[in-house]
Amino acid sequence: MLYYHKCSDCLTAFSSTERHIDECDCACTKIVFMGQVKGDVYVNTVNRPPCDGRCTEACGPHCDCICGGANHGTGRLVSTVVVGGKVKAIDFSEEDLLRAYKYRELRNYAQKMCEDGNFIWSTRRELDKIIGMRVYEPRLRALVDFIVKYKKRT
């Protein structure tokens, strides 16, 4: 059985026979589990509300949901199979490693700027949003822009 994963630093997707991976080849320890490989797609089973969150987490007595009130205010979750997309065969390259090292260096520099300077919480939140981006080039560009923007302030 194969499982699909994605590295949080180099953003390289890869498959493994192990469901839980501790470390990527680029030495990142933040590996995102994307799902089980079935054919040429990956699927993941997640717990989700059977209805809209406004229904299952509701406090009031009225329900306009398709369930007709059966799940109203229950907070209930059900297992849902989510098809994630096509599995891509990727060979881990030296470029992936360099990409991860470059990203980590810039990320650590920006985090140090936030710790050393007198930044407000919204600045840190802005950096967290950049770090959470899932596409490499826009994430790196936003990180460089962040450093340039706040470097002028210090």
N, C-alpha and C positions, 0 to 999 in steps of 0.2 A: 504494500500500500504506500502511495506517495502523498506527501503533504507539501503545500506551497507556502513559502515564507517570503518576507521582504525585509531588508536591512533598513534601519531608520537613518543611518548615516550616509551610506553610499547609494541607497535606494535601489540596490540590485535585488531582483526577484530570483528565487532559486527554489528547487524542490529537494526534498529529503525523505528518507524512509522513516525518520523520527518526527513525531508530532511536536515535540518541544526541542528547540534549538537554543543553546546557551550563548553561542557566539558566532558571528559571521567571520568569513575569511579576512575581512578588513579590521578585525579585532573589536568590532562593535558588539555590545552586549544587549542592545535593544532590538530584538528581532520580533517582527509583527507576524503572527500566524494569520494566513489569508484563507486557508481552507484545505480540504482534501481534494486531491486530483481525481477526477472521474472522467475518463475519456480524454478530451482535449480542453476541458474546462475545470475550474476549481469551484467547489461548493463548500459552504460553511454553515453549520447549524448554530443559530443564535437564539436567545430568549428574547421575545418581543411581546408587547401587548397584543391581544387578539383584535383590539379595536384601536381607534385613535387614543392617544394619551389623555385627551380631554375627557374621554368616557371612562376609562379604567381608573384614572386618578381623580375623578370628580368627587366633589364634596356635596354638591347640591342635588336636589331630587329629580331634576329634569334631564332626560336623555333623548337626543335626536339622532343617535347613532344607528347604524344598520343592524346592530345586535338587538335592538328593541329593549334595551335595559338589562339584558342578561349579564353583561360584564360591568355594568355601571358601578363605579366606586369600589371595585373588587381589588384593584392593584394586580390583577392576575397577569401572568406571563405564560406564553406557550412556545414550544420549540418550533422554529421556523427555518426551513432550508433556504439559504440565499445563494443563488448562482452568481459567482464573482466575475467571471470573464474567462477568456482564453488563456491557457497556460503557454508561456513563451519559453522556449529553450534558450538559455543564456549561459555562455561560458564565462566564468569569473575571470576578468582580465586584470592586468597591471593598471590599466586606466581606471577601473573600478576602485582599486586600492588608493590611487592618487586622488581620485575624486573624494573619497571618504576622508583622507588626511587633510585635504584642502578645506573641506567643509568643517571638520572638527577644529582646525586651527582658527578659522574665522569665527565660528560659534563660541569657542572658548574666549577669544579676544573680546567679543561683544558682551559676553556674560561678565567678564572681568570689568569692562567699562561700567556696566550697570551696578556692580558691587562697589567699585571704587568711587564713582561719582555720586552726586546728589540728584539722582533721577527719581522721578515720581513713579508710582505704581503703574501708570498707563504706559510708560516707556518699557517697563519689563513685560507687560502684557503684549505690547507690540512685538517685542523680540520673541516671546513664546509663540505668537501666531506665525512668525516667519519660520521658526524652528519646526513647527508642525506642518509646514507645506510638504506636499508629497511628490513634487516634480523638481528634479535637481536644478536645472538652469534658472528658472524663476526664483527658487529658494536662494540660490547663491547670489543672484543679482540683488534680491531684496536685502540679504544680509550685508552685502557691500554697501548698498545705499544707506542702510541703518547705521553702519559704522561711520561713514562719511558724514551723515547728518548730525550724529551726536558727538562726533570727535571735535567738531567745531565749537561745541558748547563747553568742552572741558579745557 
